Amino acid sequence: MSRFEKKTVVITGASRGIGAAIAKRFSKEGANLVVSANEESVHAVADDIKRDGGSAIAFVGDVTDKASVVALYDAAEATFGSVDVSIQNAGVITIARIEEMTEAEWDKVMAVNTKGVFLCAQEAISRMRKHKRGGRIINTASGQAREGFIFTPHYAASKMGVVGITQSLAKEVATERITVNAFCPGIIETDMWAYNDAAWGKLLGDYAPGELMKEWVDGIPMKRAGTGEDVAGLVAFLASDDAAYITGQTINVDGGLIMS
């Protein structure tokens, strides 16, 4: 398919995991990619895309810093001429008992997961309005946007905030051919979930590496963890013309773990 030929897609948190999988899916469908992260390894994702015949640039930046976010979208416009799809995927988590959680942990998780979505969506919408081509804003929430989990109040708050941002912006830009949606990944095979398994495993019992995640995966109706590719398929749909009448929605992609 070539649904995104001549369209420019900006993805934050794209150095690995879900973000990298989303980037590669859009590249296969003809998009120009701007892959961004706060680590140099994002260049490898852009290099992989170009090696496979795609079009991509990498940008190392900080989604919590306004100047860095402006520079990201400047780079997208300077290279490809416009911004058609913006996917706010950068995210962090820490796991700790409430009395051991630091103010710095709270601030960092809220800054990356919620403020970062706001800053990137703000900048992307301003570019979309300027070019008058419409566009797609797609935000990464979490299963914890549906139900907070133990030892992560800051993460739950940050992801519930993403849903609120999504709904508010969807109403603001609804008449401008710009849609704003979010998705809630469940248990996905990523580096973040390897950390989750180890950190929650220590706090919830004497779990060996991999044991807690296996226990949770057994509770998924589909009996497997998700992959980045599972998530990428949904995101590509939300960015496509087929989803032109879908906005303000938050969709679970979790194998049936949370049915709402």
Secondary structure by P-SEA (a helix, b strand, c coil): ccccccbbbbbccccccaaaaaaaaaaaacccccccccccaaaaaaaaaaaacccccccccccccaaaaaaaaaaaaaacccccbbbcccbbbbbbccccccaaaaaaaaaaaaaaaaaaaaaaaaaaaaaccbbbbbbbbcccccccccccaaaaaaaaaaaaaaaaaaaacccccbbbbbbbbcccccaaaaaaaaaaaaaacccccaaaaaaaaaaccccccccaaaaaaaaaaaacccccccccbbbbcccccccc
